[in-house]
Amino acid sequence: MMKRVFRLTVCVFGLMVLSSQAFAQALPWEDRAYVNVNYGMQVRSTSLVTGNGTFDLYGESGKLTTAHEIDSQAPVIDVGVGVRVFGNFGVGLTYSRLSTKGSAAVIAEVPSPIYYDQPRTATSTATGLEHVEEGFHFQAVWMLPITERLDVAFSVGPSLFKLSQGVVTEPKFLEAGPPYTVVTMTTSVATVSDSQIGFNVGADLTYRFANNFGVGAMVRYAGATVGLAPEGGTAMDVKVGGFQFGGGLRLRF
């Protein structure tokens, strides 16, 4: 995965440099730096994340399955800075943050205390599980001024995602008594964090009201997969990022 992302980044980087050289004389980028502030939405490809784990009870191995529901659409805050390096080429760094809540449904196959290989089913639900994504998007930028007031910037590069996720841990089981066909389950909730490297590609449109001030709109796809393995819970792979779009203020220097 990372090799493909690296090759894609190198190819796009090369195309951006060649295109910048071709357009440098006709459409020069004359600013030294920029600041973008956006508020928008992020759309995920899926809202369901499943995890699987095992536990030992009565000398047997039980199974634990967790289905996390995470909002497929959520607001995202986005702040980016960048500098021109030469011609129409520059580098940038954008920080994005998303915070939402979710729930988890837990299903356990619980071994019997008296019968071998005859598990019972127990269920539990947890709500209010936090889901916080922070993205640091490193970008190679190609700026294309269209008029004195209107320009569009294309960007691509690697992203570092940090995920904080509320998860279900430490299942505990309570027997209802003979004939031991019914068992109930309680769980605890914890927050686990991890990070992963992905990639981003996007475009930003700016319209200036004055030399140094304007408004704009952006679209970006940024994504990665973060593996979580909470102690006493279920291991799962969480896809972070997605299709991001929004708008806000633009400053040029």
N, C-alpha and C positions, 0 to 999 in steps of 0.2 A: 504493500500500500504506500509506504513512505517513498519507495523508489519511484513509483508512478507519479506521486505528487511532486517530487523533486524534478523529474524530467519535464512534467507539464510546466512547472514554474520556470525552468531554464528556457524552454521553447518560447513561452509567452514573453519572458524577459528579453530574449533576443529579437523577437518581432517588434516589441515596443521600442527598443533602441533603434532598429532599422527604420521604423516608421517615424520616429522622432527626428532622425537625421533628414529624412525625406521632406518633412513638413517644417523644419526649423526656420527656413528663410521666409516662407510665405505666412506662417502662423506661429510667431514666436510666443513663448511663455515668458513674460517679463517680471512676474512676481518672484520674491525670494522665498516666501513661506505662506502657509495657509493654516487656518483653524476651522474645523467643521464641528458643529454641535447638532445632533439629530435626536428626534423622538419618533419612534415608529413601532412596527410590529415584527415579530418573528414567527414564521410558520414552520412547524416541524412536519416531517414526513409521516410520523406515527405518534399516537398518544399512548400506546400500550407498550410497557417494558416488562418482560417476564424474567424471573430468576428461579433457579433450581438449587436445592441443597439436600443434605441428608443429616440425620441425627441417630444416635444410638439409644435404644430403650428396650428393656427386658431381654437383652442379649440379641436383639435384631436391629436391623437398620430401617429407620423410617424415612419417608420422603416428604420434602417441604417444597411447595410451589407458591411463588408470590407473583401477582400480577399488579404492577404499578400503573395507575392512570395519571398521566401528566398532561397538562393543557397543551393542545396542539397549536394554539395561538396565544401569544402573550406579548405585552408591551416590552420594548427594549430601548434602553438609553445608549447613545452612541456618541463618543467624542474622539475626534481625530486631529492629528497635526502632521505636517509634512514640510519638506524643504526641496527647493529646486537644486539639482546637482549640476546639470548642464543641459543646454538646449531645452527641449520639452520634457526632459526626463527628471524625475525626482524620487524620493523615498518618503514613506510615511509610516505612522503607527496609529492605530485606532483601538480604542478600548470600548467594549460593549458589555452591558450587564442586563441580565434578565432574572426576575424573581417571581415565582408563582408557587402555588400549593397543589398537592395531589393527594391521592388515596391509594391504598393497597389492599387487595383481597388475598388472604392466605388460605391455602388448602393443604392439610397434612394427612398423610397416610400413616396412622399410628399403630404400631404392633400391639397385639393382644397379650395380656399378662398370662393367659392360660392356653391359648391356641397358637400354634406356630404357623406362620405364613397366612394369617387371616387378619389383615389390618383393618382398622376402622377409620372412617373419614371424619375429620374435625375441621371447622372453618373459623376464621376470624377476620375482622376488618379494622383497618387503621385509617384515620383521616387527618387532614392538616399537615401532611408531610411536606416539608419545604423542598424546593427545587431551585437552586441558584446557579446560573451559568455566568462566568466571567470569561470574556474573550480578549486576547491581545493579538491584534492582527497586524503583522508586519507586511508592508506593501511596497512593491515597485510600481511607480506611478507614471503614466504617460498623460500629459495635459494637452488638450486640443482646443485652443481658443477658436470659437466660431465667429464671434463679433467682439467689439470692445467690451460689451456687457455680458455676453453669453459664452460659456465654455463648458466642456465636458472632460472629465478625467476618468481614465480606465486604470484599474489596479489589480494586482495579483500577488500572492505570496503565501508564506506559511502562517498558521495561527496557533497560538497556545491557549487551550481551554482549561479552565479550572472549574470543577463541578462540586457542589455541596448538595448532597441528596439525603433526605430523610428516608430511613429504611426500617423494616420490621426485624427485630432480633429476639433471641432468647425465648423461644416458644416453651410454654409450660402446660402440662396436661393434667386434668383432673378426672379421675375415674368416677362414674356414676354408681359403681358397685355391681354385684352379680345381676345378670349373667355377663357383664363386661362387654356389652355390645355398643354402649354409648360412652363417648369421651368428649370432654370440652377442652378448649384451648384458649389460653391467654398469651399475649405477646407484649414485648416492650418496643419502644421506638428510640432510635439513635440517629445521629447525623454523621455521615462519612464523607470524606473528601478525597479527590484524586484529580490528576491532570493528564492531558494528552495533547499531542501535536496533530494538527490537521492542516487545512488549507483554506484560502479565501480568494474569491474573484468577484469584482464588482465594477460599478460605474457610478459617477456622481455628476449631476448637472447643476450648474450655478448661474444665477442671474444677479448682476450687480446693480444696486441702486446708486452706489457711489464707488469711488476708486477702491476703497478698502472694505466695503460692506455690501452684503447681499443676502439672498435666500437661495435655498437649493433643495434638491431631492436626490436620494441615493437608493440604489438597489445592490444587494450583495448576497452571494451564497457563501457560507462559511460552515464547515462541519468537521467533526471528529467523532470517534467512539471511545468512551471512557469505561474501563472495566472496574467494577466495584466488587469487593469481596468482604463484606462486613462479618465480623466475628459473631458466630451464633445466628447468622442470617443466611440468605441465599445469594450466591454470586450472580451477577447480571452485567450485561453490556448496555450502556446507556448512550444513545446517539444524542450528541449536543449540537447546537447551532441549527442551521436550516436556512431558509430563504428569508432575508431581512430587507425591509424597505421602510423608508421614512423621509422626513424632511426637517429643515431647521435653518439655523443661521450660518453664514459664511463670512469669514474674515480673511483678508489678504494683506500681505505686507511686502 
